[in-house]
Amino acid sequence: MVAMNSLLNKTVLSSDAFDIGSVSGFDLDISTWSITHIGVTLNVQSTKELGVRKPLLGGLTICIPIAHVDKVGDMVTLNIPFDNLKSLPECKLL
């Protein structure tokens, strides 16, 4: 079993080895008690490359479906390239 807090702040890489940002939270479906998405706060370079505006305070967080997570180790590796992140929505994690 992996503790969720051990995944927080891990670096997230796309399948083409682009450093996206870091894990900042999780979306939990309480009806099934399963994690459906990870929240990734974009770093400055990712925000710029994706052409989105950074909020005045904090960073922009996107929700990445668990199906796009390939490996978890010292960092989280996705199974999608960086350009595919453009279609993922911003999320508000509580």
Protein Blocks (a to p, Z undefined) as FASTA:
>chain_A
ZZfklmgopacddfkopafbdcfbdcddfklopafbdcddddfklmmmnopacdfbhcdd
ddddfklpmbdcfbccdfbdfklmmmpccdddZZ
